[in-house]
Amino acid sequence: GQRDLGKGTASISTIERAVNLQKQQLEAEQKVNEQVEDKALMASLARSYALGSELLRGSDKTKCAKGLRWAHEALSLQQQVDGDVLKMEQADILNTIGNVQSDLGRYNDAGNSYKASLSIHEKLEPNGNTATTASVYGNLGSLLHRQGRFQEAITMYEKSMKLQEAVLAPSNPDIAVTCNNLAVSLTKLGKLEDALEYAKRAVALVDESDLQESNGDKQLFGATLKHIQGQIGKQAAHKSMRVQEQ
């Protein structure tokens, strides 16, 4: 699945209050002097919009649409703050825009947003050794999987994992997510033995963690492993029947 870049514990109602207050402050300042831009306040409002956009994600299309509007507001503000200088904040907002567009089924737009985000990452971090770069690669992989482009998805997941293994602790749950994603895409291509190895690794990683049995990821990874083992079992039984028929 797709990963956001950190929602924290804020509620959407808290974020909406912050957005309204910051907008009022900006409007009041502009009435006093239209020539002066409070870039610190604009950057703060951009962060609020971006965080609110992530919180509005989900199955409710009306909320998602509002989240997309907020994400575009965040990007516009951040670009005004940064001027001609690219900043990683823009890359993070573009990743958020891609997530919301994907939720809305706007896959081509989402792909373009993720690629724009990665372009900034590549310019600012030429070696790509950041966990956020890995997250964007993973999100692009999830998008490609949704579109049935499984081999391309695997390539993105592999890039994500390479970065994760370079910068994250070996037991980090994000690595388990990428392992599970690889297992699912490989299964779609019929590469069951490779898929099995990744599924086992995902389950082993969460078993080593303190996650409760009821944790959604833990249940999902277990289900993926069970499904792949079942597919391998069916494949073996089918081969056995063919041999007997001969």
N, C-alpha and C positions, 0 to 999 in steps of 0.2 A: 504494500500500500504506500500511499504518498506520505511524506513526512513534512510537517511545517517546521519552521525555524524557532519554535518556542512560544507557546501561548501563555505560559505562566499560570497564575491562579486568578487573574482578573475576570470579572463577569462582563457580559456585553452591556448591562445597564451602567456599570461603573465606567466603561469605555465611552459610552454615549454621553454621559455627563461630562467627562473630560473633553471630548470633542466639542460639545456645545460651549463649554466654558472657554476653551482655547480659541474657538472661532470668534466668540464675542470679544475676547481680549484683542485679537488681531484687528477686527472691524473697528473697535474703539481707537486703537492706535492709528489706523489708517485715516480715520476722520480728523485726527489731530494733525497728522503730517503724512500725506500720501507718498512722499518721496522716501520715507524711511521704512526699511524692511527689518522687522525683528526676526532675524534668521534663527535664533535660538528657539523662539516660540513656534516658528514655522516648522522647524525640525521636530519639535515635540508633538505638534499636531499631526505631522506625517507619521510619526511612530504610533500615535493613537489610532489613526485611520488604518494603518497596516495591521495592527494587533486586532482591531475590531473586525477587519476583513476575515482574518483567520477564524475568529470566534463565530462568525456568521456562516461558516462553511457547514455543509451537511446536505440532507435530502430535501430540505425546504427550498424550492427554487426561488421563491420571493426573497428569502433571506440571502441566498447566494447572490442574487442579482444586486442586492444592496451592498453585499460584501465586495462585489466586483467594482461598483461605483466608488466605494471607499478606497479600494486598493489603487484605482486610477487617480483619485484625489491625492493619495499618499505619494505616488510617483511624481505627480505634477509639482507638489510642494517640495519634495526632495530635490528635484531637478532645479527648481528656483533657488534653493539653498546652496546647492553645489556649483551652480553656474556651468562653466565649461570643464570642470574637473569631475571625472568619474569617481564615485565612491561606492564602497561595498553595500551601503544602505540601499542604493538603487537596485543592485543585484538581488538583495533579499526581497525587496518589494516586487520585483519582476517574478521571482519564484512564487510569491504569494498569488500574484495575478494568474500565473499558470495553474496553480492549484485550484483556484476558484473557476477558471475557465474550463478546466477538466471536469470539475463537479457539474458544470452546466452542460457538458457534452460538446463544448466548443474545442474539439481536439486540435484542429489545425492552429487556432489562435494560441492554445496552451503550449503547443510545441514551439511556436515562435517566441513565446514569452520565456520559456525555459532556456532556449538557445541564446536569447538576448542576455539572460542572467549569466549563463556560462561564459559568454563573450567577455563580460565585465570581469568575471572571476579570472579568466585566462590572462587578461591584461594586467590586473592588479596582483595576481598570484601566479606568475608564470609556471611555477612548479606544481601548482594545484594542490598543495598539501594543507588543505583545510577541511574540517568536517562539514562546513556548509556547502563547499563545492561538491562533496560526496553526496549530500542530501539532494542537490539539484540534479545530479546525474541519476540518482535513484528515482526521483520524481519523473524525470523524462523516461526512464525505463518503464515505470508503471503506466505511463501514458501510452507508450508504444505497445505494451502488452494488451491494454484495453482495445487497441486498434487491430489486434491480431498480428502484429509485426514482432513475432516472438524472438527471432534471431537478433534483430536490432535492439530489442529490450534487453536481451542477455548481454550484449556488448556494453550497454549503459550500466547495467548492474555490475558487471565486472570492473568497469572504471570506478564505480562508486566503492566497491569493496577494496580495490587496491589502495584508494585514498584512506578509507576507514582503517585498514590494517596498519597504515603508516602513522596515523595520528590519534587513534582511539585505543583505549585499553582493550586487551584481547577479549574480555568478557562483556564489552559494551553491547547492550541490547540492539543497537542499530545494526551491528554486524549480523546478528541473528535474523533481523528483518530482511536484510539483503540476501542472506543464505536461503531463506524461505522463498523470496521472490525468484531467485535463480532456479530453485527447485520446481516452482510452478511453471515457469516459462519453458524449462527443459522438458518437463513432462508433456507440455503441449506439442513439442517437436518429437516426442517419442524417445527421447534420450533418457531412459528411465534409470540406468545405472548411475549416470552423472547426477541426475536429479536426486537419487537416493542419498548420495554422499552429502549433498548440500542440506537436504532435509534432516539427516541425522545430526549434522553439525548445528543446525538451528535449534533443534530440540536439546542437544547437549548444552548449548550456551544458556538457554533459559533454565535448564535443570540446575545449572551451577549458580544461578542467580537466586535472589530472595523473593522472586515473584510467587504470588499465591496461585494455587491450582485453578482458581476461577479467573485468573488474568486472561484477557482476550487473546493476546499474542500467544501465550503458552498453549491455549486450547487450539488456536489456529495452526500453529506449527505441528502440534501432535496430529491434527486431522490431515495435514498435508503429508506427513510421513506415513500415516496409515493408508491414505489413498494410493500413494506410490507403491507401497508394499503390496497392496491389493492388485494394482495393475501388473506388477512384476509376476505375482502369483498366477494371474489369469493368463499372462503371456507364456509362462512355463507350462501351465496345464494345456494350453492350446498346442504348443509344440509337442508335448507328450502324446496328445491325441493323434496328431498328424503322423508321428512315428509309428504308433500302433496300427494306424490305417494302412501304412505301407507294408 
